[in-house]
């Protein structure tokens, strides 16, 4: 259902983990947000975030936002410091999402 992620260099293993972790309804909503997700992934890669696969598995709700909502959420922070912190421990996203 979410195989489109392969087009953005997301590992098949990550897709499998997501399909096991999340119910079909949530995955359907995720799938419907494909273009926003693509933009978010491209943005994260441009920021040099190295743990996008892990973020997809543990923080799917981040990718259910529109691209504009995502940017508004991220731009509240010092981007270089945020990138360093996320790459060190992506669980910091818990604080950002709440």
N, C-alpha and C positions, 0 to 999 in steps of 0.2 A: 504493500500500500504506500509506503514512503520511500520507495526505491529511487525517487528523483534525487535524493540526497547523494547518491553515487556520482551524479553529475557535478557535484561540488566537493569532490574528494573526501567524502565522509565514508568511513570504512563499513563494509557489510556487517562486520561484527557489532558495530555501533547500532546499526539498524535493527539487527537481531535483538540486542539488549533492550532497545526501545520498545520493540513489538512484544517482548515478554513483560516488560515493566508496566506499560500503559494499556488501558482498555481500548477497544476498537473505536469507541465514540471519540475519545480524545485524539487518537491517531487520525481519525477522519477529519476532525477540526484542524489538526496539524497539516494534513495533506491539502486541505482547502486553502491554506495560507502559504502555498508553495512560493509565490513570487515575493512575498514579504520575507520569508525565510531565506530565500536566495540572497536578497539584499542585505539581510542581517549577517549571514555567513560571510559574504564578500567584505562587509565592513569589518567584521572581527578579524578576518585574515589580513586586511589592510592595516589593522592595528597591531599585527603580529601576535595575536592570541594563539597560543600553541595547544590549547586543550579544548578545542571546539567540540570534538567527539564526546568528551566527558561532560561538557556543559549540556549538550543535547540530551544525554541520558539522564542527567540529574536535575536539570532545570528547563524542562520542555516549555514551561509557561513563559519563559523569556522569548521564545520563538512564536508565541501565539499573539504577541503584540504586533501592531503595525510598525513599519520601519520608522515612521516619524515618532511614535511613542518610545520605541527603543532608543533612538537618538536622543530624545529629550531626557530619558532616564540616565543615559551614559554621560551626557555632556555636563551634568551637574558636578562631575568629578574631575580632578586633575588627571587627564588621559594617560600620560606616561607613567605616573605612579599607579594608576588603576591597572594598566596592562601588566606592570611588574608584579603587582599583588595577585592578580588573577592567574598569571602564569605560575606563580609560586604556590598558590592555594585557591583554586577556583571556587571553593565553598564560600568565599567572601561574597559571592553573588547572593547568598541568602540575605545578607544585610541590605544589599542594593534593591532587591525585589520587595522587601517589606517596608 
